[in-house]
Amino acid sequence: MCLAAVYGKRPEEDETLLLKNVSKILIDGDLITMYDIIGKEMKIKGALTEVDLAGSIVKVRCTD
């Protein structure tokens, strides 16, 4: 199973961990919906800026 940690960055703020053990990411326009392995859901507005599958890291530029 491939799980990732998702980090978010807002303008003029440091990058922070949004959710770990993410197993699914859905994108609908600027809405990103993430689910972890126990089913916890997190929704944010933004855009993916990096997906590192080998390193299990996803980075998001947050807009909300």
NORVENQUI-V605488 format. One record per residue. N is the residue number from 0. NEAR is the number of other C-alpha atoms within 10 Angstrom. Layout:
BEGIN
n=N near=NEAR
n=N near=NEAR
END
This chain:
BEGIN
n=0 near=4
n=1 near=10
n=2 near=16
n=3 near=21
n=4 near=17
n=5 near=22
n=6 near=19
n=7 near=22
n=8 near=18
n=9 near=14
n=10 near=9
n=11 near=6
n=12 near=8
n=13 near=8
n=14 near=15
n=15 near=13
n=16 near=12
n=17 near=16
n=18 near=18
n=19 near=18
n=20 near=15
n=21 near=24
n=22 near=16
n=23 near=15
n=24 near=16
n=25 near=11
n=26 near=15
n=27 near=8
n=28 near=9
n=29 near=13
n=30 near=15
n=31 near=18
n=32 near=15
n=33 near=21
n=34 near=18
n=35 near=18
n=36 near=13
n=37 near=9
n=38 near=11
n=39 near=10
n=40 near=14
n=41 near=14
n=42 near=13
n=43 near=18
n=44 near=16
n=45 near=19
n=46 near=17
n=47 near=16
n=48 near=12
n=49 near=13
n=50 near=14
n=51 near=10
n=52 near=11
n=53 near=8
n=54 near=10
n=55 near=15
n=56 near=16
n=57 near=21
n=58 near=20
n=59 near=22
n=60 near=18
n=61 near=20
n=62 near=14
n=63 near=7
END
